[in-house]
């Protein structure tokens, strides 16, 4: 029987405790609506794209790795679009202010992604991927996820805002 040294288990426990604390705090804050500013939805994807571009500039993928990178971007984008659709967006009929509220399903979605990431870390070696390339894949996946989430929210919020303004006329 193969057992891992105790320090490995301790690092997993610490990671689980930190993730659990962050998720607990996030679930508590999900109960209230937050202001949605359409003009700032581009900031997180742009920063993440710059970081990803810097990583690729320093260590660019080669050959078939680009196909995996493209696939990670597409899958991240598809899941991000779904995650964005799970966000509740409301328009105040009087002030036309936009508010967003993450749904519990969106939080469960993030938990699933964290678990999937951990599973991929364990399988990276058997799949023939280096940890550095797996990190690149996850970065591109996250870029697709963040970008598509915000694009979906932007499109839907503009549509909802246009509907409320049309009714006000």
PyMOL commands that set and color helices and strands:
alter all, ss='L'
color gray80, all
select helices_A, chain A and resi 6-29+38-40+42-58+65-86+104-123+131-168
alter helices_A, ss='H'
color red, helices_A
select strands_A, chain A and resi 34-35+88-91+98-101
alter strands_A, ss='S'
color yellow, strands_A
deselect
rebuild
show_as cartoon
